[in-house]
Amino acid sequence: MIFGGSPAFAQPRHVGRPNIGDRDRFFELLGGALDRRWLSNGGPLVREFEARVAEIAGVRHSVATCNATAALELAIRAAGLHGEVIAPAFTFPATVHAIGWLGLTPVLCDVEPETGNIDPKQVRRRITPRTSGIIGVHLWGRPCAAEELTAIAEEHGLALILDAAQAFGARYRDRPVGGHGTAEVFSFHATKLLNTFEGGALVTNDGALAARARAMQNFGIVGEDEVALPGTNAKMSEAAAAMGLASLAGIDDLVARNRRRYEAYRERLAGIPGVELVAPARWSRPSYHYVLLRVHAERAGLTRDQLMALLRSENVIARRYFYPGCHRTVPYFTGDRRFPHTDRLAGSLLAVPTGAAVTVGDVDRIAGLIRLAVRHATAVAARLRHPAPATPDPVPPPPPVPAAQSPVPADEEATECHQPGGSHP
Ligand SMILES: *Cc1c(COP(=O)(O)O)cnc(C)c1O
């Protein structure tokens, strides 16, 4: 396409289109809620969904919420955090917003160079007398070093919350993600593996914490009309729970299919100089909901952004997760430069299309485009710098730093969600 002609894909291929569960079951469950005229406030569908989530996560308590950001805020409040909270710079901004929005001080730390997950050694360096908690993130649904973080939290008397927004259905060693720390938080946003349109859950083995979070999510009300705690409204609706219940049965199948796409990328990209598939840690079983490439520009002859521009011109909507890193966004920029690994990853990683709407055949073609781009890197780079006047460049220019300020390109608005600059991870 960069050299003329039509794009390789007539319809765009995205990083994450929503997984739609069993429609008939969804409408049946929704009909039940309408018949009962019980639409929110802990109706039977939300209660059943919570029980299923707790079972899958292997925990005692689950509180379903309107989204994961609210669940993170509930976890922070219910755990009584104050002062400073440590979180990784390389994450979706919601992790850090949850801290800042509540008036606490996010203290960002760098990540592990290989996995991109929060680095326990860096966490230790950021602990001060004002620190009250740590929020670890299972980035891309790949479990972070939860045991090491637990040890640090215990040693310093800190709470540990795990942002498992991307990790529902993933496994940490031989157990499901969900039971570490003070609480873990899942997202069921439209673009996540399991969706409830919008939704989330706080899961924990601490009954008292779960009870506080449950009261706080409903205006602090306990019993019929006693307000026992400051609260907010973070409840999940019955309609959302219906969507979740209608989709849960298919979750193992989704993981298996995602894994096949991941394996297909691995096979088809093998041997392309400078293009490396980011492998999950051997000890984990991720949900394979995201496929990440690392572009080594010197060897590939193309930068990550050049490869992305080329793919987009072919209707392959690859994305820079999580460029530029929270430490470089307007609300959290301090000038601190101690983020070399986040900077390197934010500058070289590319999330490529996968999920239910992408076939293994599509993966073949996408990998073929990447192979071709690297083989003809010099010509591709030259053409990207000086597009031929006869071929209008369909690629929107990359958003200026910070990405949080950039407008959503019009062609992505319809299918993608609320992450500034494009889709939600
Ligand atoms: C999606 C996501 C969130 C926010 O989830 P919502 O349900 O949209 O609020 C938070 N953290 C991470 C790491 C995410 O990927």
The ligand as a Tripos MOL2 file, in Angstrom:
@<TRIPOS>MOLECULE
LIG
   15    15     1     0     0
SMALL
NO_CHARGES

@<TRIPOS>ATOM
      1 C1         -8.1800   -1.8610   31.3100 C.3       1 LIG1
      2 C2         -7.2680   -1.5370   32.4020 C.ar      1 LIG1
      3 C3         -7.6760   -0.8020   33.5180 C.ar      1 LIG1
      4 C4         -9.0080   -0.1190   33.6160 C.3       1 LIG1
      5 O1        -10.0890   -0.9670   33.4770 O.3       1 LIG1
      6 P1        -11.5760   -0.3520   33.3750 P.3       1 LIG1
      7 O2        -12.4540   -1.5120   33.6400 O.co2     1 LIG1
      8 O3        -11.7380    0.1730   31.9860 O.co2     1 LIG1
      9 O4        -11.7070    0.7290   34.3770 O.co2     1 LIG1
     10 C5         -6.7900   -0.6580   34.5670 C.ar      1 LIG1
     11 N1         -5.5460   -1.1800   34.5140 N.ar      1 LIG1
     12 C6         -5.1100   -1.8610   33.4570 C.ar      1 LIG1
     13 C7         -3.7340   -2.4360   33.4880 C.3       1 LIG1
     14 C8         -5.9490   -2.0460   32.3450 C.ar      1 LIG1
     15 O5         -5.4990   -2.7030   31.2920 O.3       1 LIG1
@<TRIPOS>BOND
     1     1     2 1
     2     2     3 ar
     3     2    14 ar
     4     3     4 1
     5     3    10 ar
     6     4     5 1
     7     5     6 1
     8     6     7 2
     9     6     8 1
    10     6     9 1
    11    10    11 ar
    12    11    12 ar
    13    12    13 1
    14    12    14 ar
    15    14    15 1
@<TRIPOS>SUBSTRUCTURE
     1 LIG1         1 GROUP 0 **** ****
